[in-house]
């Protein structure tokens, strides 16, 4: 009920439309209730030798009541749909807005397809609930209350007999809701899993075709679809069984009403017209009570969907902006790590431990280490993609936790190893994140990133589409475009997360030459495997298992004859001095060190 009340809150945002829908629904319901009573009166009048004029009056009033019901029906349906669509619009926007605020740690544990399913299928389940069940419940209450009152005031005995089945049917509907809630919760979860498999398959289609794994992927998807179909079948079968039970009860009720009512007519306690009214009211009551089953179904779907949506909307991000956080102006670029540690979960082994270093404005700090040594974790802490679990990081002596996330990230530009490009033109991707940017600025950034000449050779130049995720470009071209995108933001602090790993040696040299001019007035933190990238760094940190094991300048580390020196020998010692066995031995020695 707590979830349903929260969902109703989205409908209540459109309170005037909702009130209008309820008013129209009340008018249509009451007009529908009048018709059986008028029909019974007309039958009694006809049996009592009524005049043609009186019968014509009954007919006219019945037609008028039906017209009123239809007149109210249109605004009821229109306003109900308006409430449901607007509620879905607000809920989907709140969901998307929440996704923008969650940290990397949240996405590390989620599947993209599952999150997409919540924004589509789950929101649609809530919309259907708002458009039908939320309005129908009041209609059912008005209908049953008014019909019960008419029946009991007409003939108490027959009224009690006729209404005796209503609690039974309502109990069956509530029992159905309990059973279906579990099933629909599983359906919603399985739908998310199926969407995740589909999204993963489409994203990795080139890998699927390369490895001839189409059959494997088809079997994996078919397994998910089969599971989903089985759950839907079980829910549908149970719902159909309950509906058939209700249909039998109402059919039996008609027969019982005819027998009891017939005896009442013979005894003179009921007129034929009133008996007809009772029979017609059974049909009037059947419709809303059957809607209870659909309403319970919609209620159950909405509860399951709302639970999944609120799991995201209520998710607590470990990276939180302080109340009253101040805006960080354009920084000079003095960065300091003071005893910084990071654990991704409370009970996990720290990814990085006791990291300490300082970078003055305009200096370059390079970070090296093997896979899993914590290089990326260190730099991802600076823009607060993750929150430090110990120590602190400052920019210009200001703790980064004391400033707004937006202003912090405007001061820290990052080029990641795994480049993501948006579907659109090259110009759009370079200018991403900038509200106003000139063609000259876009071209300047592209020249610095050594990609301008390639763009100029394309048929449409900067207006060329990069395709989904930039698949029409090579890996090196995508990384150079990402570098251009970051440079255009003009951040005083620049992070290069192994951003030249997909370019050849010649292009890397060109990029480094261009970046030398751009980075001279910026604080730059570089993660790289090639030592040619980091030789000019003011400080080089060598990481192993999340800890700094070596630090110093290039010359100082060469003199220490440690891990850095071994990597240097592998990359720069003349190839003829090393046999293949010696190279492998050196690599193994470096790895063990």
FENVENTA-V398865 format. One record per residue. RES is the residue in one small letter. PHI is phi in whole degrees, -180 to 180 (NA if undefined). PSI is psi in degrees with one decimal (NA if undefined). D_LAST is the distance of its C-alpha to the last C-alpha in Angstrom with 1 decimal. Layout:
RES PHI PSI D_LAST
RES PHI PSI D_LAST
This chain:
x NA -35.1 59.6
x -60 -40.0 57.3
x -67 -44.4 55.5
x -62 -41.1 58.9
x -64 -37.2 60.1
x -66 -38.6 57.1
x -67 -40.2 57.8
x -62 -30.2 61.5
x -58 -33.8 60.4
x -68 -36.9 59.4
x -69 -33.9 62.8
x -68 -19.1 64.5
x -61 -26.1 63.1
x -104 53.7 65.8
x -63 -32.8 68.4
x -72 -39.7 71.4
x -65 -39.5 70.7
x -66 -43.1 70.0
x -63 -40.7 73.3
x -63 -39.7 75.1
x -65 -41.7 73.7
x -66 -41.3 74.8
x -63 -45.0 78.3
x -65 -39.5 78.8
x -64 -40.7 77.6
x -63 -42.9 80.1
x -62 -44.5 82.9
x -66 -39.0 82.1
x -66 -47.5 81.8
x -65 -37.2 85.1
x -64 -37.1 86.9
x -69 -32.6 85.7
x -69 -31.3 86.9
x -69 -32.9 90.4
x -60 -49.2 91.1
x -60 -37.3 91.6
x -65 -41.0 93.9
x -67 -37.2 95.9
x -64 -44.4 96.1
x -62 -41.4 97.4
x -63 -38.6 100.0
x -65 -39.4 101.1
x -65 -44.9 101.6
x -63 -39.6 103.7
x -64 -40.3 105.7
x -66 -39.1 106.4
x -70 -19.7 107.6
x -101 25.6 109.9
x 59 48.1 111.7
x -69 157.1 109.8
x -76 162.2 111.0
x -63 -33.5 109.3
x -64 -43.0 108.5
x -66 -38.6 106.6
x -66 -37.8 104.6
x -65 -35.6 103.8
x -64 -44.7 102.7
x -59 -45.8 100.3
x -62 -41.2 98.9
x -65 -41.3 98.5
x -67 -39.3 96.7
x -62 -43.4 94.4
x -63 -41.2 93.6
x -64 -43.3 93.0
x -62 -40.7 90.7
x -65 -38.0 88.7
x -66 -40.8 88.6
x -63 -41.6 87.4
x -60 -44.7 84.6
x -66 -37.8 83.6
x -65 -38.1 83.8
x -77 -25.5 81.5
x -64 -37.8 79.1
x -65 -53.8 78.0
x -63 -31.6 76.8
x -60 -49.8 75.3
x -66 -43.7 73.1
x -63 -48.0 72.3
x -69 -36.0 71.3
x -63 -43.5 69.3
x -66 -36.1 67.3
x -63 -43.9 66.9
x -62 -45.4 65.5
x -66 -41.3 63.1
x -68 -42.3 61.8
x -68 -38.3 61.4
x -63 -43.2 59.7
x -64 -38.3 57.2
x -60 -48.1 56.7
x -66 -43.3 55.9
x -64 -42.9 53.7
x -67 -39.0 51.7
x -67 -41.1 51.3
x -62 -40.0 50.2
x -64 -47.9 47.6
x -65 -40.5 46.3
x -63 -38.6 46.3
x -64 -39.8 44.3
x -60 -31.8 41.6
x -71 -19.9 41.2
x -96 -11.3 40.5
x -81 148.0 37.8
x -80 173.7 34.2
x -58 -32.9 31.3
x -60 -34.4 30.7
x -66 -46.3 34.2
x -73 -21.7 33.6
x -62 -25.1 30.2
x -106 3.2 32.5
x -117 154.2 35.5
x -100 135.5 36.6
x -59 -44.1 38.3
x -62 -36.1 41.2
x -66 -42.9 41.9
x -65 -36.8 42.2
x -66 -39.6 44.5
x -62 -36.7 46.6
x -66 -37.0 47.3
x -75 -17.1 48.4
x -111 -73.9 50.8
x -64 -42.1 52.1
x -70 -41.2 51.8
x -66 -36.7 53.5
x -64 -36.6 56.2
x -63 -39.1 56.9
x -67 -40.7 57.4
x -61 -43.7 59.7
x -62 -38.7 61.8
x -63 -44.3 62.2
x -64 -39.1 63.3
x -77 -22.9 65.8
x -123 -63.0 67.5
x -65 -40.4 66.7
x -63 -34.1 66.8
x -86 -38.8 70.3
x -64 -33.5 71.6
x -61 -38.5 71.2
x -71 -38.5 73.8
x -61 -41.8 76.1
x -66 -41.5 76.0
x -63 -45.8 76.8
x -64 -44.3 79.8
x -62 -52.2 81.0
x -66 -39.5 80.9
x -64 -47.6 82.4
x -68 -41.8 85.3
x -66 -41.0 86.1
x -62 -42.8 86.0
x -62 -43.4 88.4
x -64 -44.4 90.8
x -62 -46.8 90.8
x -69 -33.7 91.4
x -76 -22.9 94.2
x -79 -49.8 95.9
x -157 109.1 95.8
x -61 -44.9 93.8
x -61 -51.7 94.1
x -68 -34.1 92.9
x -63 -42.5 90.4
x -66 -39.7 88.7
x -63 -45.0 88.7
x -68 -40.1 87.2
x -84 -8.6 84.5
x -61 -27.7 83.6
x -82 -17.2 81.1
x -59 -47.9 79.1
x -60 -34.8 77.1
x -63 -45.9 76.3
x -66 -40.1 75.0
x -64 -39.0 73.0
x -63 -42.4 71.5
x -61 -40.0 70.5
x -66 -42.5 68.9
x -67 -38.9 66.9
x -63 -38.3 65.9
x -64 -39.1 64.7
x -61 -42.9 62.6
x -60 -44.1 60.8
x -68 -43.7 60.0
x -71 -26.8 59.1
x -58 -46.7 56.8
x -63 -43.0 54.2
x -65 -44.8 54.7
x -71 -29.2 54.5
x -62 -41.8 51.3
x -68 -37.2 49.8
x -62 -47.0 51.3
x -63 -42.2 49.8
x -66 -41.9 46.3
x -69 -33.0 46.6
x -62 -41.4 47.9
x -63 -40.4 44.7
x -64 -42.5 42.6
x -63 -43.3 44.7
x -63 -37.6 44.4
x -64 -42.7 40.6
x -63 -43.2 40.6
x -64 -46.1 42.9
x -63 -41.3 41.0
x -65 -39.8 37.7
x -64 -45.1 39.5
x -66 -38.2 41.1
x -68 -33.5 38.0
x -106 27.8 36.1
x -59 -36.0 39.2
x -65 -39.0 37.5
x -66 -40.9 34.8
x -58 -46.3 37.6
x -71 -35.9 39.6
x -63 -40.8 36.7
x -95 6.8 35.8
x 57 40.8 39.5
x -101 23.7 39.0
x -60 -43.2 42.4
x -63 -41.8 43.8
x -62 -44.4 40.8
x -66 -39.2 41.1
x -63 -40.9 44.9
x -67 -39.7 44.6
x -65 -43.4 42.1
x -69 -41.0 44.5
x -62 -35.4 47.6
x -64 -41.7 46.2
x -68 -43.5 45.9
x -63 -40.9 49.3
x -63 -41.6 50.9
x -64 -43.3 49.5
x -64 -42.6 50.9
x -64 -38.8 54.2
x -64 -43.1 54.5
x -66 -42.5 54.1
x -66 -37.0 56.6
x -63 -45.0 59.0
x -63 -41.5 58.9
x -65 -43.3 59.6
x -66 -40.7 62.4
x -66 -41.7 63.9
x -66 -41.5 64.0
x -63 -41.3 65.5
x -64 -38.3 68.1
x -63 -44.1 69.1
x -66 -38.7 69.7
x -65 -38.7 71.6
x -67 -35.3 73.9
x -63 -43.1 74.6
x -65 -41.6 75.6
x -61 -41.8 77.8
x -63 -42.9 79.6
x -61 -43.5 80.2
x -71 -34.7 81.8
x -66 -44.0 83.9
x -63 -37.1 85.2
x -62 -38.0 85.8
x -61 -44.4 88.1
x -64 -43.2 90.2
x -63 -41.0 90.4
x -64 -40.9 91.4
x -63 -42.2 94.1
x -68 -50.3 95.5
x -66 -43.8 95.5
x -66 -37.2 96.5
x -61 -41.7 99.3
x -63 -36.5 100.7
x -68 -36.7 100.5
x -66 -45.4 102.5
x -62 -36.4 105.1
x -78 -5.8 105.4
x 82 10.2 105.9
x -94 -1.6 102.9
x -151 140.8 101.1
x -91 157.5 102.3
x -57 -36.9 101.2
x -66 -38.2 99.6
x -69 -36.7 97.6
x -63 -40.3 96.4
x -62 -39.1 95.4
x -61 -42.9 93.5
x -61 -45.1 91.6
x -62 -42.8 90.7
x -67 -35.9 89.5
x -68 -26.8 87.5
x -60 -44.8 85.6
x -64 -37.4 84.4
x -65 -40.2 83.6
x -75 -34.4 81.6
x -57 -46.0 79.8
x -58 -53.1 78.2
x -68 -33.9 76.4
x -70 -35.6 75.5
x -65 -32.3 74.0
x -67 -22.8 72.1
x -58 -41.0 70.7
x -62 -45.6 68.8
x -66 -38.1 67.4
x -65 -42.4 66.8
x -62 -40.1 65.0
x -61 -47.8 62.9
x -65 -38.8 62.2
x -60 -43.6 61.5
x -67 -44.6 59.0
x -61 -44.4 57.2
x -65 -38.0 57.1
x -63 -46.6 55.8
x -64 -43.1 52.9
x -67 -43.6 52.2
x -62 -37.9 52.5
x -61 -42.7 50.1
x -68 -38.9 47.4
x -68 -42.6 48.2
x -73 -19.9 48.2
x -60 -35.2 44.9
x -83 -46.5 43.5
x -62 -28.9 46.1
x -96 -0.3 45.4
x -62 134.8 41.6
x -96 119.9 40.1
x -84 131.2 37.4
x -64 -22.3 34.8
x -94 104.3 35.0
x -120 142.8 38.6
x -85 128.9 40.5
x -63 147.0 42.1
x -66 127.1 45.9
x 80 17.6 47.1
x -59 140.6 43.8
x -92 159.5 44.6
x -81 128.2 44.1
x -83 116.0 41.3
x -69 177.4 42.9
x -57 120.5 41.2
x -79 154.4 38.2
x -73 -34.9 37.4
x 112 20.3 33.7
x -82 107.4 32.4
x -109 134.5 29.5
x -137 128.4 27.9
x -102 125.6 25.5
x -122 99.4 26.2
x 57 42.8 24.1
x -82 131.5 23.9
x -132 156.9 22.8
x -144 128.5 23.6
x -122 129.6 24.3
x -72 -29.8 26.0
x -133 164.9 28.2
x -62 -32.6 29.4
x -107 12.8 27.8
x -92 160.7 24.5
x -69 134.2 21.0
x -55 134.1 20.6
x -74 -36.0 19.1
x -137 148.8 18.4
x -136 129.1 18.8
x 51 51.0 20.3
x -83 127.6 19.8
x -137 126.0 21.7
x -166 167.4 22.5
x -137 139.4 25.7
x -128 119.3 27.0
x -80 159.3 30.4
x -54 131.2 32.9
x 88 -8.2 32.1
x -86 159.3 28.5
x -116 131.6 25.5
x -114 128.6 22.3
x -110 142.3 19.4
x -124 126.2 16.7
x -125 161.7 13.6
x 162 164.8 11.0
x -75 176.7 10.5
x -59 133.9 13.6
x 79 11.2 14.7
x -81 -12.3 12.8
x 103 14.3 16.3
x -60 -53.5 17.1
x -66 -34.7 20.5
x -60 -39.3 21.3
x -62 -48.6 21.1
x -76 -27.7 23.5
x -71 -14.8 25.8
x -76 -26.8 26.6
x -66 -47.0 28.3
x -85 10.0 31.2
x 61 43.0 31.2
x -69 -30.5 30.5
x -129 160.9 29.0
x -103 136.3 30.0
x -64 143.2 27.8
x -100 -9.4 28.0
x -158 151.4 27.4
x 79 -166.0 27.7
x -156 160.2 29.4
x -123 134.4 29.2
x -124 150.6 32.0
x -124 119.6 33.5
x 54 42.5 35.8
x 67 14.0 35.7
x -109 125.1 36.9
x -61 128.4 35.1
x -65 -16.8 34.5
x -77 -9.6 36.0
x -97 0.5 39.3
x -118 162.6 40.0
x -68 147.0 41.1
x -62 -39.3 38.6
x -63 -47.4 40.6
x -68 -33.5 40.7
x -62 -48.1 37.0
x -76 -17.2 36.1
x -73 -21.4 38.6
x -94 -12.9 36.6
x -121 109.4 33.1
x -96 141.4 32.9
x -136 133.1 30.0
x -110 112.8 29.3
x -88 160.7 27.3
x -67 -42.6 25.3
x -92 96.7 27.8
x -79 132.7 31.0
x -116 126.9 34.2
x -116 144.9 37.6
x -88 147.9 41.0
x -60 127.1 43.8
x 153 -165.8 46.0
x -84 165.5 46.2
x -62 -41.1 43.7
x -60 -43.5 45.6
x -61 -40.2 45.5
x -73 -37.1 41.7
x -69 -38.3 41.1
x -86 6.1 43.6
x -59 132.6 42.3
x 91 -4.4 42.5
x -111 128.4 45.0
x -71 -43.6 48.7
x -130 125.3 50.2
x -150 140.8 48.6
x -93 161.5 50.3
x -63 -32.8 49.8
x -67 -39.1 48.9
x -66 -41.0 46.1
x -62 -43.3 44.7
x -67 -37.2 45.0
x -61 -47.1 43.3
x -63 -39.4 40.2
x -66 -37.0 40.2
x -65 -43.3 40.5
x -62 -39.1 37.6
x -82 5.2 35.4
x 61 38.5 36.7
x -125 -3.5 38.5
x -61 -45.0 42.1
x -62 -39.3 43.0
x -66 -41.7 41.9
x -63 -40.0 43.9
x -63 -26.1 47.0
x -81 -13.1 47.1
x -74 149.4 47.4
x -55 -39.2 51.0
x -111 11.7 51.1
x 57 -129.8 48.6
x -70 -12.4 47.2
x -92 6.3 49.4
x -69 135.2 47.6
x -76 138.4 46.4
x -89 -8.0 42.7
x 78 176.3 43.4
x -66 125.6 41.8
x 59 19.2 38.2
x 73 30.0 38.6
x -71 -13.9 38.5
x -81 -6.3 40.8
x -108 155.5 38.1
x -75 168.8 35.0
x -61 -42.7 31.5
x -65 -39.2 31.3
x -65 -39.2 34.8
x -64 -40.1 34.2
x -70 -37.4 31.3
x -67 -36.1 33.4
x -67 -37.3 36.2
x -66 -37.2 34.1
x -63 -42.9 33.1
x -62 -41.0 36.8
x -61 -41.4 37.6
x -72 -40.8 35.3
x -63 -32.4 36.5
x -67 -24.7 40.1
x -73 -15.8 39.6
x 54 54.3 38.9
x -80 143.6 36.4
x -73 -19.3 35.6
x -121 127.2 32.0
x -123 130.1 30.2
x -114 126.9 27.1
x -115 100.6 25.6
x -88 81.8 23.4
x 52 44.0 21.9
x -78 -3.4 25.6
x -113 18.9 25.4
x -70 -22.9 23.3
x -106 17.9 26.6
x -117 155.4 28.1
x -76 170.4 28.1
x -61 -39.8 26.9
x -65 -45.7 30.4
x -66 -38.0 31.2
x -61 -41.6 28.0
x -63 -41.9 29.1
x -63 -42.2 32.5
x -65 -42.4 31.3
x -64 -38.3 29.2
x -63 -42.7 32.2
x -69 -41.0 34.4
x -69 -24.4 32.1
x -58 -40.6 31.9
x -72 -40.6 35.5
x -71 -35.9 35.4
x -90 -2.8 32.4
x -66 -26.6 33.6
x -107 13.9 35.6
x -121 153.7 33.2
x -84 123.0 30.2
x -122 130.9 27.5
x -115 122.2 24.2
x -118 131.0 22.3
x -107 125.7 19.6
x -153 154.4 18.5
x -100 -27.9 16.1
x -86 125.6 18.1
x -70 -18.1 17.5
x -63 -23.8 21.2
x -76 -28.0 22.0
x -115 1.2 20.3
x -61 -31.8 20.9
x -91 8.2 24.1
x -69 144.4 22.8
x -70 -33.0 23.9
x -141 133.0 20.8
x -118 128.5 17.3
x -111 131.2 15.3
x -109 121.4 11.6
x -106 144.5 11.4
x -146 123.5 9.3
x 53 41.2 11.7
x 82 4.4 14.6
x -124 151.0 13.7
x -79 118.3 13.3
x -105 -19.5 10.4
x -146 146.5 11.7
x -151 150.1 15.3
x 149 -175.9 17.8
x -82 174.2 19.6
x -58 -47.1 18.4
x -65 -41.0 19.6
x -65 -40.1 18.1
x -73 -32.9 14.5
x -63 -38.3 15.1
x -71 -25.1 16.4
x -74 -20.0 13.5
x 55 47.1 11.4
x -111 -145.7 8.1
x -59 -44.9 6.3
x -62 -42.7 10.0
x -63 -39.3 11.1
x -64 -42.8 9.1
x -65 -39.4 10.6
x -62 -44.2 13.8
x -62 -40.3 14.1
x -64 -37.7 13.9
x -89 -27.8 16.5
x -121 -13.5 18.8
x -67 135.6 18.9
x -50 134.4 22.2
x -61 -32.6 22.1
x -70 -16.8 24.4
x -82 -8.3 22.0
x -124 124.0 19.6
x -77 167.9 20.9
x -62 -36.6 19.9
x -66 -38.6 18.2
x -67 -38.4 16.2
x -62 -44.3 15.2
x -65 -38.8 14.1
x -66 -40.9 12.2
x -64 -42.3 10.4
x -63 -42.3 9.8
x -65 -40.6 8.5
x -64 -41.0 6.1
x -66 -40.6 5.1
x -64 -42.9 5.4
x -67 -32.9 3.8
x -70 NA 0.0
